[in-house]
């Protein structure tokens, strides 16, 4: 299931994500498909910055090995792609079907 931090990131609630991270900084706990708070929050630059700044792993793949960088690229989130690359996201990671972020 989803954690409270996951749900707050998914719904774009920055203040709630901040408070939840203070209480339980389990950043890389995924749901049943491996989606972490960073995966579901990667369409929001401020949440992405907060999660990365708090130690979220930008290279953690979900069940099919799509990383937050793959998702931000597919969703055409240019500022977030740049931010992730500047903060350690590896563009060479491949998904289970052999795609890098550049393929998306």
Secondary structure, DSSP 8 states (H G I E B T S, - for coil): ---HHHHHHHTT-HHHHHHHHHH---TT---TT---HHHHHTT-HHHHHHHHHTT--TT---TT---HHHHHHHTT-HHHHHHHHHTT--TT---TTS--GGG-
